[in-house]
Amino acid sequence: MSELDRSDFQRAFVAMSYMLGRRDVELLAPLAAPGEDARSVARRLGHQERQRRAEVLARELSHLLNALEARSLK
């Protein structure tokens, strides 16, 4: 898996984990070696303001959906 693919996967994993109720260190725990992008998403999902967390989650889910759509069009 390339570094870019790994980063995309880890960011998507963190976002989906957050949607499923994981919080804080639980977001990164299943990843053997979380990259800086995944750690950054996890930090931003821990922001104290709900609006900011929602913005981060929406951006990550949008990125994930775009990637899935691109794959299904091939």
C-alpha positions as CSV (number, residue, x, y, z in Angstrom):
1,M,0.0,0.0,0.0
2,S,1.5,3.4,-0.9
3,E,1.9,6.1,1.6
4,L,-0.9,8.1,0.1
5,D,-3.3,5.2,0.1
6,R,-2.3,4.5,3.8
7,S,-3.0,8.1,4.7
8,D,-6.4,8.1,3.0
9,F,-7.3,4.8,4.6
10,Q,-6.3,5.9,8.1
11,R,-8.1,9.2,7.8
12,A,-11.3,7.4,6.7
13,F,-10.8,4.8,9.5
14,V,-10.6,7.6,12.1
15,A,-13.7,9.4,10.7
16,M,-15.8,6.2,10.6
17,S,-14.6,5.2,14.0
18,Y,-15.8,8.6,15.3
19,M,-19.2,8.1,13.7
20,L,-19.4,4.7,15.4
21,G,-18.8,6.3,18.8
22,R,-15.1,6.0,19.4
23,R,-13.5,9.0,21.0
24,D,-10.0,10.3,21.9
25,V,-7.3,7.6,22.0
26,E,-9.8,5.0,20.9
27,L,-9.8,6.6,17.4
28,L,-6.1,5.6,16.8
29,A,-5.7,2.6,19.0
30,P,-6.5,0.0,16.3
31,L,-4.0,1.5,13.9
32,A,-0.6,-0.1,14.2
33,A,1.3,3.0,13.1
34,P,-1.0,6.0,12.7
35,G,0.4,8.6,10.4
36,E,0.4,12.3,11.0
37,D,-2.7,12.9,8.9
38,A,-4.7,10.4,11.0
39,R,-3.4,11.9,14.2
40,S,-4.4,15.3,13.0
41,V,-7.9,14.2,12.1
42,A,-8.2,12.6,15.6
43,R,-7.0,15.8,17.3
44,R,-9.4,17.9,15.3
45,L,-12.3,15.6,16.1
46,G,-11.5,16.2,19.8
47,H,-12.1,19.9,19.5
48,Q,-14.2,21.3,22.4
49,E,-16.6,23.0,20.0
50,R,-19.3,20.8,18.5
51,Q,-19.5,22.9,15.3
52,R,-15.8,22.5,14.6
53,R,-16.0,18.7,15.2
54,A,-18.9,18.5,12.8
55,E,-17.0,20.5,10.1
56,V,-14.0,18.2,10.4
57,L,-16.2,15.1,10.2
58,A,-18.1,16.4,7.2
59,R,-14.9,17.2,5.4
60,E,-13.4,13.8,6.0
61,L,-16.6,12.0,5.0
62,S,-16.9,14.0,1.9
63,H,-13.3,13.0,1.0
64,L,-14.2,9.4,1.6
65,L,-17.4,9.5,-0.5
66,N,-15.6,11.2,-3.4
67,A,-12.9,8.5,-3.3
68,L,-15.6,5.7,-3.3
69,E,-17.4,7.4,-6.2
70,A,-14.2,7.6,-8.2
71,R,-13.5,3.9,-7.7
72,S,-17.1,2.9,-8.7
73,L,-16.9,4.9,-12.0
74,K,-13.9,2.9,-13.2
